[in-house]
Amino acid sequence: MEGDFKYQVYAMIRHSFRIADGIGERLERHLWQEGILCWEDFLVTKRVKGISPDKKSVYDREISEAVEALEKKDERYFFTKLKSREYWRLFDVLKGSAVCLDIETTGLGIEGSDITVVGLFDGTRTRILVKGLDLTVENLLRELEGYKMIITYHGTVFDIPFLRRRFPSLNLDLPHFDLCFGSHRAGFRGGLKRLEEDLGICRTSDIKGLDGYDAVKLWIAHLRGNDGALELLMRYNEEDTKNLFSIARDIYNRLRGMSGFDRLAWQTLRNRPISEWK
């Protein structure tokens, strides 16, 4: 049945033609409708309806570059070729080298505030750096080394600008899957806590209900010598950070479905012999 079909041999990026300059949503859908479902299909097709031979040659070069960049897992190439709102398409191929990032601060705005906690989670390992203990640019550089994608919630507006201001030498020019904008694009509303509830993600009882303002108060309590305040703040940050990974998987799948690719792929492939299903 159509609803059960998934053309998932390739990750979404291999079906994405927006890495080529001049190909937008309409032309990408046109290619899928023409049965050109992935980069390899495009490269072996000599003539494409609606694309001149000269333009086809230009696109061939760009797509060949993309194939090579993906084989090398050259995230910098896609950082420059994709619009930021389309970085989600890289999640499936970069999730093994992606890091979820979340910060806590002394205030709710960038001006006049400082970072108190930075949480990092790569799907396996959690690292929490704390102001006054081990939160240094050297440790951040060491912890971020080797990652090829950043996952945050509202990080393009808050976490990343905050980190750049506090640590100017920190290089954060990586594909960034911001789940705030991704989830809103997928039809969700509200902040991270509401999104977790909508997706059925539960928090531990002593963390449930805490928010960014509570994180500020916990830091103040820690500075005043309140036993347990820092531990609770770190656990709050850890849950924020860890939950981002499961949310990213869900939002990726929803955005992929909304792209229309799977439906168009089904319409094309159901008329092909199974031997031709790559």
NUKOLKE-588084 format. One record per residue (C-alpha): residue number from 1; residue in one letter; y, z negated, x. Coordinates in nm, 3 decimals. Each point is the difference from the previous one (the first is absolute). Example, Ala and Ser with C-alpha at 12.3 -4.5 7.8 and 13.67 -1.06 7.14 Angstrom:
# NUKOLKE-588084
{pt 1, A, {-0.450, -0.780, 1.230}};
{pt 2, S, {0.344, 0.066, 0.137}};
# end
This chain:
# NUKOLKE-588084
{pt 1, M, {0.000, 0.000, 0.000}};
{pt 2, E, {0.355, 0.071, 0.113}};
{pt 3, G, {0.102, -0.363, -0.014}};
{pt 4, D, {-0.280, -0.093, 0.242}};
{pt 5, F, {0.081, 0.271, 0.254}};
{pt 6, K, {0.173, -0.089, 0.326}};
{pt 7, Y, {0.068, 0.252, 0.277}};
{pt 8, Q, {0.013, -0.271, 0.265}};
{pt 9, V, {-0.167, 0.158, 0.297}};
{pt 10, Y, {0.348, 0.015, 0.151}};
{pt 11, A, {0.271, -0.262, -0.006}};
{pt 12, M, {0.312, 0.093, -0.195}};
{pt 13, I, {0.197, 0.106, 0.305}};
{pt 14, R, {-0.242, 0.290, 0.057}};
{pt 15, H, {0.089, 0.131, -0.346}};
{pt 16, S, {0.373, -0.045, 0.059}};
{pt 17, F, {0.212, 0.304, 0.080}};
{pt 18, R, {0.332, -0.183, 0.001}};
{pt 19, I, {-0.026, -0.040, 0.374}};
{pt 20, A, {0.120, 0.362, 0.018}};
{pt 21, D, {0.376, 0.052, -0.022}};
{pt 22, G, {0.087, 0.155, -0.335}};
{pt 23, I, {-0.313, -0.103, -0.192}};
{pt 24, G, {0.078, -0.242, -0.279}};
{pt 25, E, {-0.179, -0.130, -0.306}};
{pt 26, R, {0.008, 0.327, -0.195}};
{pt 27, L, {-0.134, 0.222, 0.280}};
{pt 28, E, {-0.262, -0.257, 0.096}};
{pt 29, R, {-0.132, -0.006, -0.356}};
{pt 30, H, {0.006, 0.380, -0.004}};
{pt 31, L, {-0.221, 0.007, 0.309}};
{pt 32, W, {-0.248, -0.241, -0.159}};
{pt 33, Q, {-0.003, 0.211, -0.316}};
{pt 34, E, {-0.076, 0.307, 0.214}};
{pt 35, G, {-0.307, -0.179, 0.138}};
{pt 36, I, {0.161, -0.082, 0.334}};
{pt 37, L, {-0.099, -0.365, 0.004}};
{pt 38, C, {0.038, -0.100, 0.364}};
{pt 39, W, {0.149, 0.108, 0.329}};
{pt 40, E, {-0.314, 0.192, 0.099}};
{pt 41, D, {0.010, 0.198, -0.326}};
{pt 42, F, {0.359, 0.101, 0.074}};
{pt 43, L, {-0.071, 0.108, 0.356}};
{pt 44, V, {-0.295, 0.225, -0.092}};
{pt 45, T, {0.182, 0.159, -0.295}};
{pt 46, K, {0.176, 0.314, 0.121}};
{pt 47, R, {0.230, 0.051, -0.296}};
{pt 48, V, {0.135, -0.267, -0.234}};
{pt 49, K, {0.162, 0.092, -0.329}};
{pt 50, G, {0.370, -0.085, 0.008}};
{pt 51, I, {0.025, -0.032, 0.379}};
{pt 52, S, {0.114, 0.293, 0.215}};
{pt 53, P, {-0.210, 0.096, 0.306}};
{pt 54, D, {0.279, -0.111, 0.236}};
{pt 55, K, {0.029, -0.338, -0.172}};
{pt 56, K, {-0.378, -0.032, -0.003}};
{pt 57, S, {-0.002, 0.038, 0.379}};
{pt 58, V, {0.259, -0.276, 0.033}};
{pt 59, Y, {-0.200, -0.230, -0.227}};
{pt 60, D, {-0.319, 0.084, 0.192}};
{pt 61, R, {0.160, -0.125, 0.321}};
{pt 62, E, {0.125, -0.319, -0.161}};
{pt 63, I, {-0.331, -0.076, -0.169}};
{pt 64, S, {-0.190, 0.069, 0.322}};
{pt 65, E, {0.229, -0.251, 0.170}};
{pt 66, A, {-0.079, -0.250, -0.275}};
{pt 67, V, {-0.375, 0.050, 0.046}};
{pt 68, E, {0.035, -0.069, 0.371}};
{pt 69, A, {0.226, -0.302, -0.058}};
{pt 70, L, {-0.246, -0.150, -0.248}};
{pt 71, E, {-0.290, 0.046, 0.240}};
{pt 72, K, {0.201, -0.190, 0.260}};
{pt 73, K, {0.118, -0.253, -0.264}};
{pt 74, D, {0.354, 0.077, 0.111}};
{pt 75, E, {0.188, -0.206, -0.256}};
{pt 76, R, {0.335, 0.094, 0.157}};
{pt 77, Y, {-0.050, 0.362, -0.105}};
{pt 78, F, {-0.040, -0.097, -0.366}};
{pt 79, F, {0.283, -0.252, 0.026}};
{pt 80, T, {0.233, 0.293, 0.063}};
{pt 81, K, {-0.167, 0.259, -0.224}};
{pt 82, L, {-0.045, -0.196, -0.323}};
{pt 83, K, {0.271, -0.146, -0.219}};
{pt 84, S, {-0.026, -0.378, -0.006}};
{pt 85, R, {-0.100, -0.006, -0.367}};
{pt 86, E, {-0.310, 0.203, 0.094}};
{pt 87, Y, {-0.126, -0.223, 0.281}};
{pt 88, W, {-0.254, -0.145, -0.245}};
{pt 89, R, {-0.201, 0.321, 0.051}};
{pt 90, L, {-0.092, -0.124, 0.348}};
{pt 91, F, {-0.151, -0.329, -0.114}};
{pt 92, D, {-0.360, 0.116, -0.019}};
{pt 93, V, {-0.007, 0.135, 0.356}};
{pt 94, L, {0.217, -0.272, 0.158}};
{pt 95, K, {-0.122, -0.308, -0.189}};
{pt 96, G, {-0.227, -0.091, 0.292}};
{pt 97, S, {0.308, -0.026, 0.221}};
{pt 98, A, {0.250, -0.121, -0.260}};
{pt 99, V, {0.165, -0.342, -0.004}};
{pt 100, C, {0.138, -0.188, -0.298}};
{pt 101, L, {0.323, -0.177, 0.083}};
{pt 102, D, {0.200, -0.266, -0.182}};
{pt 103, I, {0.284, -0.225, 0.117}};
{pt 104, E, {0.158, -0.322, -0.121}};
{pt 105, T, {0.363, -0.088, 0.073}};
{pt 106, T, {0.255, -0.280, -0.014}};
{pt 107, G, {0.181, 0.177, -0.286}};
{pt 108, L, {-0.038, 0.274, -0.259}};
{pt 109, G, {0.226, 0.252, 0.177}};
{pt 110, I, {0.013, 0.154, 0.346}};
{pt 111, E, {0.353, -0.110, 0.087}};
{pt 112, G, {0.017, -0.355, 0.129}};
{pt 113, S, {-0.376, -0.056, -0.023}};
{pt 114, D, {-0.276, -0.014, 0.256}};
{pt 115, I, {-0.373, 0.072, -0.003}};
{pt 116, T, {-0.222, -0.306, -0.021}};
{pt 117, V, {-0.349, 0.152, -0.033}};
{pt 118, V, {-0.154, 0.343, 0.061}};
{pt 119, G, {-0.346, 0.059, -0.147}};
{pt 120, L, {-0.227, 0.286, 0.112}};
{pt 121, F, {-0.337, 0.101, -0.147}};
{pt 122, D, {-0.204, 0.310, 0.089}};
{pt 123, G, {-0.282, -0.040, -0.248}};
{pt 124, T, {-0.194, -0.228, 0.233}};
{pt 125, R, {0.231, -0.207, 0.215}};
{pt 126, T, {0.295, -0.215, -0.105}};
{pt 127, R, {0.279, -0.099, 0.238}};
{pt 128, I, {0.294, -0.220, -0.102}};
{pt 129, L, {0.293, -0.044, 0.238}};
{pt 130, V, {0.241, -0.289, -0.058}};
{pt 131, K, {0.360, -0.046, 0.109}};
{pt 132, G, {0.028, -0.251, 0.281}};
{pt 133, L, {-0.372, 0.019, 0.078}};
{pt 134, D, {-0.120, 0.353, 0.079}};
{pt 135, L, {0.233, 0.240, -0.185}};
{pt 136, T, {0.135, 0.203, 0.292}};
{pt 137, V, {0.061, 0.370, 0.050}};
{pt 138, E, {-0.268, 0.002, 0.271}};
{pt 139, N, {-0.261, -0.140, -0.238}};
{pt 140, L, {0.105, 0.237, -0.276}};
{pt 141, L, {-0.028, 0.300, 0.234}};
{pt 142, R, {-0.344, -0.118, 0.107}};
{pt 143, E, {-0.119, -0.060, -0.356}};
{pt 144, L, {0.129, 0.336, -0.131}};
{pt 145, E, {-0.135, 0.203, 0.289}};
{pt 146, G, {-0.254, 0.261, -0.105}};
{pt 147, Y, {0.077, 0.002, -0.371}};
{pt 148, K, {0.087, 0.335, -0.155}};
{pt 149, M, {0.122, -0.096, -0.347}};
{pt 150, I, {0.197, -0.288, -0.148}};
{pt 151, I, {-0.064, -0.131, -0.352}};
{pt 152, T, {0.257, -0.223, -0.170}};
{pt 153, Y, {0.141, -0.089, -0.338}};
{pt 154, H, {0.370, 0.092, -0.005}};
{pt 155, G, {-0.008, 0.009, 0.379}};
{pt 156, T, {0.211, 0.313, 0.036}};
{pt 157, V, {0.290, -0.195, -0.155}};
{pt 158, F, {-0.069, -0.353, 0.124}};
{pt 159, D, {-0.268, -0.070, 0.262}};
{pt 160, I, {0.053, 0.297, 0.233}};
{pt 161, P, {0.384, -0.008, 0.006}};
{pt 162, F, {-0.020, -0.379, 0.053}};
{pt 163, L, {-0.241, 0.041, 0.294}};
{pt 164, R, {0.210, 0.277, 0.154}};
{pt 165, R, {0.310, -0.215, -0.019}};
{pt 166, R, {-0.171, -0.306, 0.146}};
{pt 167, F, {-0.206, 0.190, 0.262}};
{pt 168, P, {0.190, 0.324, 0.089}};
{pt 169, S, {-0.255, 0.109, 0.261}};
{pt 170, L, {-0.288, -0.008, -0.250}};
{pt 171, N, {-0.123, 0.353, -0.075}};
{pt 172, L, {-0.095, 0.026, -0.367}};
{pt 173, D, {0.016, 0.380, -0.035}};
{pt 174, L, {-0.340, 0.037, -0.166}};
{pt 175, P, {-0.109, 0.143, -0.335}};
{pt 176, H, {0.084, -0.277, -0.246}};
{pt 177, F, {-0.183, -0.046, -0.330}};
{pt 178, D, {0.246, -0.208, -0.202}};
{pt 179, L, {-0.198, -0.129, -0.298}};
{pt 180, C, {0.313, -0.093, -0.194}};
{pt 181, F, {0.104, 0.361, -0.041}};
{pt 182, G, {-0.359, 0.125, -0.014}};
{pt 183, S, {-0.089, -0.239, -0.283}};
{pt 184, H, {0.316, 0.084, -0.196}};
{pt 185, R, {-0.085, 0.368, 0.040}};
{pt 186, A, {-0.347, -0.081, -0.137}};
{pt 187, G, {0.156, -0.158, -0.309}};
{pt 188, F, {0.007, -0.371, 0.088}};
{pt 189, R, {0.312, -0.210, -0.041}};
{pt 190, G, {0.113, -0.333, 0.138}};
{pt 191, G, {-0.053, -0.153, 0.343}};
{pt 192, L, {-0.300, -0.073, 0.218}};
{pt 193, K, {-0.125, -0.301, -0.196}};
{pt 194, R, {0.003, 0.189, -0.329}};
{pt 195, L, {-0.173, 0.296, 0.166}};
{pt 196, E, {-0.275, -0.232, 0.124}};
{pt 197, E, {-0.046, -0.132, -0.353}};
{pt 198, D, {-0.011, 0.351, -0.144}};
{pt 199, L, {-0.269, 0.094, 0.253}};
{pt 200, G, {-0.201, -0.318, -0.060}};
{pt 201, I, {0.067, -0.152, 0.342}};
{pt 202, C, {-0.013, -0.381, -0.015}};
{pt 203, R, {0.164, -0.247, 0.236}};
{pt 204, T, {-0.124, -0.345, 0.094}};
{pt 205, S, {0.128, -0.274, -0.229}};
{pt 206, D, {0.245, -0.163, 0.242}};
{pt 207, I, {0.152, 0.338, 0.095}};
{pt 208, K, {0.017, 0.148, -0.349}};
{pt 209, G, {0.354, 0.000, -0.135}};
{pt 210, L, {0.174, -0.019, 0.338}};
{pt 211, D, {0.257, 0.269, 0.079}};
{pt 212, G, {0.246, 0.096, 0.273}};
{pt 213, Y, {0.244, -0.273, -0.093}};
{pt 214, D, {-0.278, -0.259, 0.027}};
{pt 215, A, {-0.076, 0.139, 0.347}};
{pt 216, V, {0.360, -0.076, 0.100}};
{pt 217, K, {-0.028, -0.354, -0.136}};
{pt 218, L, {-0.330, -0.055, 0.180}};
{pt 219, W, {0.160, 0.097, 0.330}};
{pt 220, I, {0.286, -0.244, -0.060}};
{pt 221, A, {-0.252, -0.271, -0.087}};
{pt 222, H, {-0.187, 0.077, 0.323}};
{pt 223, L, {0.320, -0.039, 0.205}};
{pt 224, R, {0.057, -0.336, -0.169}};
{pt 225, G, {-0.340, -0.120, 0.113}};
{pt 226, N, {-0.194, 0.046, -0.324}};
{pt 227, D, {-0.368, -0.013, 0.092}};
{pt 228, G, {-0.192, 0.298, -0.133}};
{pt 229, A, {0.305, 0.215, -0.086}};
{pt 230, L, {-0.055, 0.245, 0.286}};
{pt 231, E, {-0.371, 0.026, -0.071}};
{pt 232, L, {0.070, 0.080, -0.365}};
{pt 233, L, {0.263, 0.256, 0.099}};
{pt 234, M, {-0.246, 0.170, 0.235}};
{pt 235, R, {-0.270, 0.007, -0.267}};
{pt 236, Y, {0.247, 0.146, -0.250}};
{pt 237, N, {0.093, 0.272, 0.249}};
{pt 238, E, {-0.366, 0.064, 0.081}};
{pt 239, E, {-0.088, 0.061, -0.365}};
{pt 240, D, {0.302, 0.231, -0.039}};
{pt 241, T, {-0.109, 0.198, 0.304}};
{pt 242, K, {-0.373, 0.018, -0.073}};
{pt 243, N, {0.050, 0.108, -0.360}};
{pt 244, L, {0.196, 0.304, 0.115}};
{pt 245, F, {-0.315, 0.168, 0.128}};
{pt 246, S, {-0.189, -0.003, -0.330}};
{pt 247, I, {0.317, 0.102, -0.183}};
{pt 248, A, {0.043, 0.293, 0.238}};
{pt 249, R, {-0.350, 0.129, -0.081}};
{pt 250, D, {0.071, -0.017, -0.372}};
{pt 251, I, {0.344, 0.163, 0.018}};
{pt 252, Y, {-0.131, 0.274, 0.231}};
{pt 253, N, {-0.270, 0.090, -0.252}};
{pt 254, R, {0.249, -0.003, -0.287}};
{pt 255, L, {0.249, 0.221, 0.183}};
{pt 256, R, {-0.277, 0.238, 0.097}};
{pt 257, G, {-0.101, 0.025, -0.365}};
{pt 258, M, {0.359, 0.057, -0.107}};
{pt 259, S, {0.037, 0.285, 0.249}};
{pt 260, G, {-0.232, 0.206, -0.221}};
{pt 261, F, {-0.216, 0.104, 0.293}};
{pt 262, D, {-0.335, -0.130, -0.122}};
{pt 263, R, {0.043, 0.164, -0.341}};
{pt 264, L, {0.098, 0.336, 0.152}};
{pt 265, A, {-0.279, -0.024, 0.258}};
{pt 266, W, {-0.251, -0.059, -0.278}};
{pt 267, Q, {0.124, 0.302, -0.193}};
{pt 268, T, {-0.043, 0.214, 0.312}};
{pt 269, L, {-0.326, -0.136, 0.134}};
{pt 270, R, {-0.193, -0.011, -0.327}};
{pt 271, N, {0.000, 0.381, 0.018}};
{pt 272, R, {-0.129, 0.006, 0.358}};
{pt 273, P, {-0.358, -0.041, 0.123}};
{pt 274, I, {-0.066, -0.356, 0.115}};
{pt 275, S, {-0.063, 0.140, 0.351}};
{pt 276, E, {0.370, 0.086, 0.020}};
{pt 277, W, {0.116, -0.355, -0.079}};
{pt 278, K, {0.122, -0.102, 0.347}};
# end
